[in-house]
């Protein structure tokens, strides 16, 4: 059987982790002053960055020296997964410790979505804040703002924002770069607000007289769409949704990475004398890809390759800030991605034709949106020099759903009853002290099919949807009207073994039924 007491036993914390979990006072230095013991925690969460997109994961045609350095000083994980193959549900699950498919309305969100994580919910930021951390979110959000969808007044303070979710500071994009509104939100208000250009946003109809990519392609001087993405035009790029106004507050796509990186570094510098948690969510690899000119045109894979290099630059700036402030040794960095990669996702940037042998998903089948492994298999690198003393590689089966409870164990935070219901404390996996697999992990595709991984087995439940994405990119969904069972030891997911191992299919179906009802951590 897949599920037994041995597998369900909670991972024991390492002696290192236990010293933090006790919540003891900081030890004294030799000079009598208190020495901070709690580590800073930085979660670098890339958008649409594939398992095979980094040089240290075997990427071709792109150099990522800063991420390489991170891997050379920490643990590189080769069997880690996001909880979903699209952005909003992955981010919801990561920050709440609850599978997104348990909550209606967690599909890919429009830019004017109301808050999907509600203020009364317990979040990763709440957890760190309860342990005495300063907290910040910088970069892509895509989890809604304000109380109700489509009812935000973008010209005034939002009545519900990230301050209600445990973040002391935030400087974020409301959704993604391909969705309006194309402005940054800082502490619940539009940053650099321009009163001469009040903002209006609609996902239903255009505003009179406003040009669109569909009707005014001559105005698209930076990027043109390949499918969809032909509504309001900002910075010579058409988007999803309609927007009017913004003026000086509108972003320039080529400056997004610089802007969020500067704000992230400023937060680090401003909180160097106290423990801090930084959720740094980059946008680079997500469409529209339009990096700064110092990166543009430098990579043989075109704009997508340039965007990966720009992401690596941001990682380097974060690392340099820690080095200069003397914070490197006691800062835990987790670098990962929200889902698998996608190449053509709506803009004509020649990403498909310029791959040149590069495999964004690495050895895995499928891409973003898919129920196959390529939809959720993601890079994960963990560095904490004070506790992880040498480089290592780990193939432990890991899910981002467990990071909230694991980090709570690290800092000695107590999770309220009923909060983070699907998150287990697997801190030993993150720190490399426990090499036992999570007994099973759950994946969630864009067509709402659930999948299960246990050991080298992968099960995908039947789904009557199309086997290919129907609205744009040529991507396999993983849908089939029949149960699918694969041996993924070769990472190919090519031969459906469901008819050969009916008892294994039944086992997975039973487990999935139990998980759907609720399968809490029995050791909490």
Helices and strands as residue ranges (DSSP letters): H 5-8, H 15-21, E 40-46, G 55-57, H 65-72, E 75-77, E 80-81, H 87-96, G 100-102, H 124-130, E 134-140, G 162-165, E 169-173, E 184-186, E 189-190, E 200-202, G 217-219, E 233-234, E 237-238, E 242-244, G 247-249, G 253-255, H 256-270, E 276-281, H 303-325, E 331-337, G 373-375, E 380-383, E 392-394, E 398-399, G 400-402, H 403-411, H 427-431, E 441-444, E 450-454, E 457-460, E 484-487, G 488-490, H 502-517
